[in-house]
């Protein structure tokens, strides 16, 4: 024991029934309080920064998906001896020319019909409900249903006025939308042209073992997801083309936006998309031309078989498929996070995740009980179950 220091006496435990107080060291307590406040401040700052750049990160994600969609076409030119930069320019100019030509041919018709379609929604709801009341002896109130669906003329008028100006008028009037478009295009072209350089720059920050995993994941995401997006766009374009021609021939009003709606819903919303897409044009003609509605149903049924057995195997033979349940869940998650456009980008993101899991995940062989669904007569009841038809 050092000289001059009084001997320490052991602290006796507190008597029964008394509360023993714990003394904190002031310096340690201040240090803990400062650390907690610093962590909370850093967390709030990180949240603020993420909210501030959230829109930019979303545009960057869209650019990456668009660059992956261009990858199959760019790779086709690269395999034939063209450098990646010129190949990206050729694909980009081709897409621009196709967009301008389609806009010149159908842009005015599309936006005019889209505006008329939105304005006609309240009348269509009233006609369909009146038809249902007459046909099935119902007593539905068309006014209350239209109000609950927010399809009153005043509410629809604001939407129609926005559509009437067209995309170019809307974008030119909103500088924010113009800046977002410029950001999206610039980063999409950069990621498409310098994808390998970006991959090398990111991989150089990793250890050699992690570089192999990173390169594999990158290649899988680009090859599989890019092909998946392209195949869906091609199938949606074919569906819109054939349905648009048929709608025009049978006299369906607003045939162009309805045909595009059928193609997009059928390809990007699994399970329900095909039925929802066909249901909309049927509702528009059901009350006034029931025979036309029947023709639409028959044509959609026949086209679905042609698409399933002819178009899809040829277009999607080199791409992957996503389980319907996973695709549907990704749509709901995409809408919850990013809004309406999340329904379109949710499935490509899920496709990238599924491709990576298929590569690094391990599958086991199924046991005989799971290899095939048993027939009803092959199902063996548990030992304590009563035999069929037994009473009490």
Secondary structure, DSSP 4 states (H G I P E B T S, - for coil): --TTPPPPPPPPPPPTT-PPP-PPPHHHHHHHHHHHHHHHHHHHHHHHHHHHSHHHHHHHHHHHHHHHHHHHHHHHHHHTT--HHHHHHHHHHHHHHHHHHHHHHHHHHHHHHHHHHHHHHHHHHHHHHHHHHHHHT----HHHHHHHTT--HHHHHHHHHHHHTHHHHHHHH-HHHHHHHHHHHHHHHHHHHSHHHHHHHHHTTS-HHHHHHHHHHHHHIIIIIHHHHHHHHHHHHHHHHHHHHHHHHHT-TTHHHHHHHHHHHHHHSTTTHHHHHHHHHHHHHHTT-HHHHHHHHHHHHHHHHHIIIIIHHHHSTTS----HHHHHHHHHHHHHHHGGGHHHHHHHHHHHHHHHHHHH----PPPHHHHSPPPGGGPPPPTTSPPTT---
